[in-house]
Every structure is written in structure tokens, then in C-alpha cells.
Amino acid sequence: MTTRRRKFWGWGYEDQQPAPRELEQAAAASRERLGFVPAEVELPPAAEAIELPSPRVVPPPSLAAICTSDPHERALHAYGRAYRDLIRAYRGRFDHPPDVVARPRDEADVERVLSWCEEAGAAAIPFGGGTSVVGGVEPRVPQDAAVTIDLGALDRVLDVDRDSRAARIQAGATGPRLEEQLREHGLTLRHYPQSFEYSTLGGWIATRAGGHYATLHTHIDDFVESVRALTPRGEWESRRLPGSGAGPSPDRLLIGSEGILGVITEAWVRVQEPPRFKESAAVLFDGFERGARAVRALAQSRLFPANCRLLDPGEAALSDAAPAGRALLVLGFEGPDPVNGALARALELCGDHGGEGRERDGASEGAWRSAFLQMPYLRDTLVAAGILAETFETAITWDRFDAFVAEVREATERALGEGRVTCRLTHAYADGAAPYFTALAPAVRGGELEQWAELKAAASEAIAAAGGTITHHHAVGRDHRPWYDRQRPEPFAVALCAAKRAVDPAGLLNPGVLIDP
Ligand SMILES: Cc1cc2nc3c(=O)[nH]c(=O)nc-3n(C[C@H](O)[C@H](O)[C@H](O)COP(=O)(O)OP(=O)(O)OC[C@H]3O[C@@H](n4cnc5c(N)ncnc54)[C@H](O)[C@@H]3O)c2cc1C
């Protein structure tokens, strides 16, 4: 029996890859749709073509059963899934693959791997689904060797507390895996980042992930009741509480710690019954700014739409979702009770801002979500088609919103040259919103990494200069460091470094991410 393997250069499993002819057709169609001249289609690399430097450490016999230096596993764990990760893997460029991939079966295994890393002087990189888009799992480390700790085997729902509506879940459970187990109890976590299929609870907590719901409970922060992690200096487990005013929160320090403080092994999370009623609508606006004013009114209305995604005319046109020149607001409501009253009120508010709305059936919301979750597969086609496809996201308060979006868009367009930059709003708050930009351009074949670096620097500089955050939900990793270092308060950086040195004195956990202690 052969085991299914994930692609080391793209999204999904090897057996999900379209045949070369289909890929060529899809790639050619993508270029045509974007108005780019035809280009040769680049087929994905063969697994046998990977060449990696020899592993520099060998695990002790006691860990041999859970460790591997198999080239496919090392390549699969060498990168996350950002555009430039795909390019490097596509081209067979693996400068810093992990030497060993460990797959612990339980917490005792995690402890033993951490002890061995300390003895061997190897870096230890916690790895969930490897969907980082910020270089978070890439072993670019100062140590002479790196061991990736893949939590994938810790994927069970261990306990359900119905009274408190909470569940204890292992960190390596992916979105589908934890939802399938919660479904047996009639419950759901209801956290859907676009990487849902492969990303994990531990990864969500470590990166402060954002789900696709636009308002209220959508960040993983809101769902975490308590966290348990193993640090090189012992266990870090917070008490299960619905709320607590006892000093700075031990959970909050782990949420967003990106693997530098400990390996998260499990968490108690707040779960809920699936919503019974769903309603949605599409609203057209003459321009993004007018749509944004409606989103602001909605976010301040306390109606709390589940979906409130505003696409600018460029992005709406790409999916044929709106007539040329018009922005589209996808609006959805969900709840335990009928939500059509809330939808009607929301459409009225949109009307006050020039929006023309029409209700859609409940099924369209499901169709929207499944198209949303298919997007990562499309990105592989764009790479084959020689299209640079980069996304970056931020957040800004409403008072600076219009100027901010204009400045970031302009700087990105300038750096991109030929190509297009589109923007959507993914999350709406009473005091601001999260703009999410997509840049698409004909890739400079062979020079994609330089092209990407120039674009990334220009966009990030513009975000920093205009006062936005360098990331709203994609995390800091290694790639956002230069801008994160300028964004955070200096005393906070000193305190975080001290916390890291206290729990990881040898500095083995994910060095280079977030801080340099
Ligand atoms: C196509 C695509 C769409 C995406 N959409 C979204 C989105 O909608 N919302 C969003 O928030 N993000 C999104 N992301 C980014 C990414 O999926 C998130 O950052 C996600 O939370 C990472 O989870 P993971 O399990 O894959 O973690 P990994 O990529 O494996 O790791 C990410 C970071 O967390 C650390 N880490 C992972 N597991 C643990 C653990 N158990 N203990 C300690 N540290 C750990 C790693 O060391 C690393 O620093 C997207 C990425 C892609 C490629």
C-alpha cells in the first residue's frame, strides 16, 4: 500500500495534481484572464529531482522510530506556503532544509526531542501544517543543525465539557480533523482561515490566526480558554477560566509566540453549536470608498455580520462577481435564531451609502466558502503560468482608512510595474478594518525572488509609513522582522527577549522568528 504524500512544492496531495495537459490549459487561461501575454507553462518538479545537503545530525536510537531524514520529508518541511516558498521549491532550491523531521506521538516524545536538540546544539522548529506565509517554519537558523518537530500525529479531541461548551484538543489537529471529531458531539469550533484544510490548532494559536468571519469571534484568541505547552525548562499550562484579571495573561503570551517559547501540545477551546440560520446578500457600490463607508456603518451598528467582505472593482471583476467598475460587498448573517431581520437592516444601512443589494439563498454562502478554500490550489496554477501572486494584509483605524489604502496601493503598483493590485476588506471592526491586498504580475522567470523582495519591501514600507500593522493575521515569522522590529515598543522587545531566555536559555526554539534574544 502506498502512502499519500503532500506536495513539497505546492498545496494539497501529489495525487490531486492535474495532468500536464490540464495544467497547461488552466495556466494559459489564467494569463489570458489577467491580460498577460502568453508564456511557457512550467511543470512542477519531480520528487526524484530534489537534491539536499546531507543531514548534519543523526537522532539517537531511542528517537529513531519517530525521526526521519527522508528527502521528501525534509523538502516538505523546508518551507511554508508563501509565493516565494513555492518558487524556491518549484526550482528545487533548498538552502536550509531541516536535517531531521521528528513526528512525536505524545508529549513524552516532544520532551525527548527537545532534550536531544539541546544536547546536539540543534535548532528546534515547531511545525503544524506548514502553511506559514512569513518564513515561520523555514530553518534559517544560526545553529549548525535543525530539527523540525511536526505535531501532525497529535490530532485528537481529548475531552468535551458540554456544561462549559469547551473542548480539549491536541495541537496538531487540522481544521477538518478537529471539526470532524467535534461534529460527533454536535459542536463546532467555527474557525475557518483560508488554510483551514492543512493548518492546525497549534499553528493557529502560535500565529494568532484569523478566520474568515468578518466580525465578532473570528480570531483564535477569542476561542482559547487555556493552553498547554512544553518549554525546554518545563511545562507551561494555564488554568481553564472563562475570564481572569490575574495579571498579564499566560495564554496571551503563548498566543502569537510563533514557536519561540515552547511547543504547544494542546489547548482547551470554546466551542459552539453550528448556526441554524444563514442568510446572505450581495451589495454593489460605485467604488471601494463608498463600500468601505457602508462597512464602517455596519461594523458600528452592532448587527455583527458573519461575512462582510468588500471587494474592490478589480477583485470583483476577476471573479466575474460584479459589473465592471463596481465594488462588491458579500454580506452574510448566521445564528441560532432567524437572521433575516438583521440582514434587512444591514441592507438598509448599505442603501444609505449608495449600495444596491440583493438577497441570495443560504446555499450561496456555502458556495462562497468552498471557493474561498479552493483558492490555494489556484495559486499553484498561477506559479506554473509564470504569474507572481503575492498577498499581504494589514489593519488601520477608520480615521486614516482612505488615505492609507490609497498610499499602500500606489506604492505597490509602482513597485510592481506591469500587473494589477487589488484590495478587499476581510475583517471589520467598530474602529477600523483589515485591508487585504493581492498583487498579480507576469513573473520575471528566474528573477522571481528579487521581483518578490522588491514588491514586499515597497508594500511593507508603505504600510509602516502610513501607520498600519505589518500583519493583521499572517504573523511575523522571519519575513516581517524588519518592520515588526520598528512597530513594537522597545521595552516590550526587551521583556519578550527576557521571557524567551528564561524558558529557552539555549535559544533552540525557532531562532530568528519575532526577536533576537
Ligand atoms: C493559502 C493560504 C491561506 C491562508 N489563510 C489564512 C487565513 O485566512 N488566516 C490566517 O490567520 N492565516 C492564513 N494563512 C497563514 C497560515 O495558514 C496561518 O499562519 C496558520 O495559522 C499556520 O498554521 P500551521 O498549522 O500551518 O502552522 P505552521 O505554518 O506549521 O507554523 C506557523 C508558525 O507557528 C509555529 N507553530 C506551529 N505549530 C506550533 C505548535 N504546536 N507549538 C508552537 N509553535 C507552533 C511555527 O513554529 C511557526 O512559527 C494562510 C496561508 C496560506 C498558505
PDBQT file of the ligand as one rigid body, heavy atoms in Angstrom, charges set to zero:
ROOT
HETATM    1  C1  LIG A 601      -3.235  29.809   1.080  1.00  0.00    +0.000 C 
HETATM    2  C2  LIG A 601      -3.094  30.311   2.480  1.00  0.00    +0.000 A 
HETATM    3  C3  LIG A 601      -4.158  30.934   3.103  1.00  0.00    +0.000 A 
HETATM    4  C4  LIG A 601      -4.027  31.423   4.401  1.00  0.00    +0.000 A 
HETATM    5  N1  LIG A 601      -5.112  31.994   5.007  1.00  0.00    +0.000 NA
HETATM    6  C5  LIG A 601      -5.008  32.425   6.283  1.00  0.00    +0.000 A 
HETATM    7  C6  LIG A 601      -6.143  32.980   6.946  1.00  0.00    +0.000 A 
HETATM    8  O1  LIG A 601      -7.248  33.053   6.394  1.00  0.00    +0.000 OA
HETATM    9  N2  LIG A 601      -5.973  33.407   8.225  1.00  0.00    +0.000 N 
HETATM   10  C7  LIG A 601      -4.773  33.314   8.862  1.00  0.00    +0.000 A 
HETATM   11  O2  LIG A 601      -4.690  33.694  10.016  1.00  0.00    +0.000 OA
HETATM   12  N3  LIG A 601      -3.694  32.802   8.251  1.00  0.00    +0.000 NA
HETATM   13  C8  LIG A 601      -3.770  32.333   6.992  1.00  0.00    +0.000 A 
HETATM   14  N4  LIG A 601      -2.677  31.792   6.381  1.00  0.00    +0.000 N 
HETATM   15  C9  LIG A 601      -1.405  31.695   7.109  1.00  0.00    +0.000 C 
HETATM   16  C10 LIG A 601      -1.260  30.377   7.918  1.00  0.00    +0.000 C 
HETATM   17  O3  LIG A 601      -2.132  29.402   7.415  1.00  0.00    +0.000 OA
HETATM   18  C11 LIG A 601      -1.535  30.630   9.386  1.00  0.00    +0.000 C 
HETATM   19  O4  LIG A 601      -0.459  31.385   9.913  1.00  0.00    +0.000 OA
HETATM   20  C12 LIG A 601      -1.735  29.353  10.214  1.00  0.00    +0.000 C 
HETATM   21  O5  LIG A 601      -2.183  29.709  11.496  1.00  0.00    +0.000 OA
HETATM   22  C13 LIG A 601      -0.495  28.497  10.333  1.00  0.00    +0.000 C 
HETATM   23  O6  LIG A 601      -0.870  27.253  10.881  1.00  0.00    +0.000 OA
HETATM   24  P1  LIG A 601       0.024  25.958  10.641  1.00  0.00    +0.000 P 
HETATM   25  O7  LIG A 601      -0.517  24.863  11.485  1.00  0.00    +0.000 OA
HETATM   26  O8  LIG A 601       0.161  25.679   9.208  1.00  0.00    +0.000 OA
HETATM   27  O9  LIG A 601       1.402  26.444  11.251  1.00  0.00    +0.000 OA
HETATM   28  P2  LIG A 601       2.851  26.355  10.626  1.00  0.00    +0.000 P 
HETATM   29  O10 LIG A 601       2.910  27.022   9.322  1.00  0.00    +0.000 OA
HETATM   30  O11 LIG A 601       3.339  24.959  10.706  1.00  0.00    +0.000 OA
HETATM   31  O12 LIG A 601       3.658  27.239  11.688  1.00  0.00    +0.000 OA
HETATM   32  C14 LIG A 601       3.438  28.625  11.778  1.00  0.00    +0.000 C 
HETATM   33  C15 LIG A 601       4.194  29.169  12.994  1.00  0.00    +0.000 C 
HETATM   34  O13 LIG A 601       3.646  28.632  14.192  1.00  0.00    +0.000 OA
HETATM   35  C16 LIG A 601       4.608  27.843  14.884  1.00  0.00    +0.000 C 
HETATM   36  N5  LIG A 601       3.902  26.648  15.358  1.00  0.00    +0.000 N 
HETATM   37  C17 LIG A 601       3.140  25.791  14.637  1.00  0.00    +0.000 A 
HETATM   38  N6  LIG A 601       2.635  24.836  15.439  1.00  0.00    +0.000 NA
HETATM   39  C18 LIG A 601       3.103  25.089  16.689  1.00  0.00    +0.000 A 
HETATM   40  C19 LIG A 601       2.950  24.458  17.955  1.00  0.00    +0.000 A 
HETATM   41  N7  LIG A 601       2.200  23.362  18.121  1.00  0.00    +0.000 N 
HETATM   42  N8  LIG A 601       3.593  24.993  19.021  1.00  0.00    +0.000 NA
HETATM   43  C20 LIG A 601       4.352  26.101  18.900  1.00  0.00    +0.000 A 
HETATM   44  N9  LIG A 601       4.529  26.746  17.730  1.00  0.00    +0.000 NA
HETATM   45  C21 LIG A 601       3.911  26.242  16.640  1.00  0.00    +0.000 A 
HETATM   46  C22 LIG A 601       5.698  27.557  13.880  1.00  0.00    +0.000 C 
HETATM   47  O14 LIG A 601       6.946  27.351  14.506  1.00  0.00    +0.000 OA
HETATM   48  C23 LIG A 601       5.665  28.801  13.012  1.00  0.00    +0.000 C 
HETATM   49  O15 LIG A 601       6.373  29.849  13.619  1.00  0.00    +0.000 OA
HETATM   50  C24 LIG A 601      -2.783  31.281   5.071  1.00  0.00    +0.000 A 
HETATM   51  C25 LIG A 601      -1.721  30.630   4.439  1.00  0.00    +0.000 A 
HETATM   52  C26 LIG A 601      -1.872  30.144   3.161  1.00  0.00    +0.000 A 
HETATM   53  C27 LIG A 601      -0.722  29.429   2.515  1.00  0.00    +0.000 C 
ENDROOT
TORSDOF 0
